[in-house]
Amino acid sequence: MKQISRRGVIRSGGLACLGSVLTACTVTTKGAVTALTLDVGKVEAYAQAGYNFAQMVLAVPNVVQALGAPAVAVVEVCAKNVLAALDVLEKEAHGSLTVSYNSASVKQAFQSILADFQTVITAATTLLHAQVKGDLSPTVQSRLALGVTAAETIVSLMQAMVSMSSRAEERVPRMSESAALAVLGVRL
């Protein structure tokens, strides 16, 4: 009987997750024009996860002391930007289940969500490593660390959604898509 390692299970789960994301993006080529079509539902779920993650970071006790008021303001702006970018995507989709990534406004909105997500991840990581008076409780640290892992997973999935290079396929998310969304309070 073959023994299954924890790492093997995580890796195969990550690969399966990556496969499901790649099906959320279709690529069609007509002559010299290649179009990427994104699953609006997936992008909406990812954007909501980004917003929820920003709210999670802002809810951490002593966040202003740990990060400083300017960094907290950046996280707040990122949360608002994610919602604004989501509105742009929804308007571009016109109620459709898919939207073309090749549209300049869709591409800009998608990249904005991704950039804001990454900014909040940086702030959360800084918060985890900050040495503040009355350090974060183990419960808060654990929840924030899990949130960072979930957020990093969503960022990997978003990058894979629009990148068809083999380099993107080599990036294996650290948890499944459904687990990451659940941690960040989103149902798909």
Summary of the structure (lengths in Angstrom):
residues: 188
radius of gyration: 17.6
end to end distance: 36.1
largest distance: 61.9
contacts: 604
relative contact order: 0.18
helix: 69%
strand: 9%
